[in-house]
Amino acid sequence: MPEKYGPSARAALLRLMLENRAIPNPELVAEFKIRLEPKERERLNSDGLLETSKVARRLVHEITAKGRDWCRSDLRGGGSPTRSGPLARVHADILQLVLRFLDERGLLAEAFSARDLESLIRSVYEELAEEPQDWIRLARIRPRLNGADRGEVDETLVKMMKTGTVHLAPESNTKVLTAEDHASALRVGSEDLHLVAMEES
């Protein structure tokens, strides 16, 4: 059985795995009705299941690989919520049966990691940008794409650029470029592009 956490902590981890992206704390509260108290957040961070960072003056939560493993264990055997009625308990039992079936065939992790790559790139950009059309380094975006294939990311970025609402550009001041910037650059023709800006969709 996985380590026990309260309903809010458990819900936060499961929601983060389901969304497959970092979620700002205000969105977690407003959109998903999950209020993660400081003690719960600190425990999840301390246990290595969650990474919380401060971006543009707000807390942003991101589930870790260990957190995903915990969620899969919790889904397989976590049981229904306390004080739930008979219908909720039956639903939980059926869900666990289906999840065990998927897990035994190696499909459970794939089911939760599958996500439209363009949507993921956009959501990561929006989390990092303080306002629309902010220039954000690709070196900050790539590590947040859940290990997506480099070639697929590059193809998706080029496709997004062709829409006219996504702009990529080189860093004009090459002296500020880091090793991460060079490694993360998108090569188009003979030019390395290090920065991306997106208009509101």
N, C-alpha and C positions, 0 to 999 in steps of 0.2 A: 504493500500500500504506500502511496506517496505521502510525503510530509503533509500534515493537516494545516490548512489556513482557513481564515474566516470567509464567509460568503462573498464579501466585497473583493477581497484579494483573489479569491478563486475566480470570480466573475471577470476581474480585470485581466488576469492571465489568459483565460479562455477567449475573451473578446480580442485581445491583442493577437493571439494565434489565428483566430478566425479572420480578422481584418488583414493580417499579414503585412503590417506596416507599423511605423511608430505613430503613436496617437498623443496629441497634446492633452494635458490634463483637463482644460476647459471643455474640450470635445468629449472626453470620456464621461464627464458629468452631464453636459447638456444633451448630447446625442444619445448616449447609451445608459444614462441614469446610474452610473457607477461612481461612487464617491470613495476614493482610496485615501484612507486616513494616513497621516504621516508615519505613525508607528507601523502600519501594515506595509506601506511603501518602503520604509527603511529595512524591514525584515526581508522583503522580497529581494531588494537590492543586495543586502548582506548575504543572503543565501544563494545569490548568483542567478536568480530566475528572471530578474528584471534589471534593466539599465535605465536610470532616470537622469536626464540632462536638462540644462536650462538653455533654451533657445529663444531669443528675442523676448526675454523677460517672462517666459512661461515654462513650466515643467513639461517635458515630453517623455513619454514612457515607450520603451521598446523591449519586447520579449527576447530572451537569449535562447541559445540552443538548449541549454539546460532547462529553461522554462518551458520550451516546447516538449521536451521529454517528460517533464512533470505533468503537463496538460494531457499528453497521451495516456500516461498512467492513470491520471485522475478520471479521464473519460472512460477508460476500461473498467475501473473499479471504484470510482468515487462515490457512487450511490446518489440517490435523489436528495434534494434539499430537505433539511429538517422541517417538520410540520407541514410537509406537502401532502396533498390528498391522494386517494387511491389511483386516480387517473394519471396524475403526475408521476407516481411511482411506477405504474405500468409503462408509461412512456420512457422513463429512465431505464427500465429493464430491457425494453426493446432496443433502445439506442445502444446500450452496452453490448447487446448481442451482435448488432450490425457492426459496431466498432471493432469488436474482437475478430469478426470475420474479415474485415478489411486489414486489420493489423497482422493477422496470420499470413496474409498474402502480400505483405509489404506495401499495401496501398494507402494506409492511413496517413503517413507523413506526406505522401504525394497529394492527397486530397486537400490538405490544409496549406500546402505551399503553392498550389496552382493559382495563378492570378494574372490577369492581363498586365503585361509588362509596361505598356504605355501609362495605364492608370497608376501603377506603382511609382513610376518615375515622376509623374505629375504630383502625386501625393507627397513624395519625399521633397520635391522642389518647394511645394507650398509650406511644408513644415519649416524649411530652412529660410525661406524668403520673408523679409519683414513687410514687403509690399509687392504688388504685381510688377513684373518686369525687373525685379532686382537681378543683378548679375551674380550668379552662384557658381563656385568652382565645381567642376565635374569631380574633382578629388574629394569633395564633401558628399557628393551624391552617390557615387559608385559603391562605397562601403555599406550603404543602407539598402541595397537592392536584393538582400537575402540570398546572396551568392549566385545571382542570375548570370548566365553565360555571357562572357565579354562580347562575343560576336553578335549575339542577339540584342544586347543592349545598344551596341553601335548601330546596328541596322534600324532599331526602333528610333533612336535619336535622329538619324538621317531622315527617316519617314516623317517624324514629327516636325523636323525643320522644313520639310517641303510643304507643310500646311500653311506656312506664313505666320503662324502664331507662336512659334518656338524659334528662338534665335540663338545660334552658337557663334562664338567669336574667339580669336586668340587673345591672350593677355599681351597688351602692348608693351608693358614694362617687363621684359624677360628676366630682369634681375630679381624679381620677387618670386619667380617660379621655384617651387620645391621639387624634390624627387617625386613626390606623390602627384604633383601637377603634371609632370612630364609623363609619368606612367598612366595617368588617367585620361590624357588628352585623346580627343577623337580626331583621327587622321582623315581629312577630306582632300583628295588630290595631293598637293605637296604642302598642305598647311595643317598645322596642329591647332585644334580648337580646345581651349581650356575652360571657357565660361559658357553658361547657358542662362537665358532669360526667357520667361514664358508670360504671354499675355493671359488674362483671365479667360477661361473657357466658358 
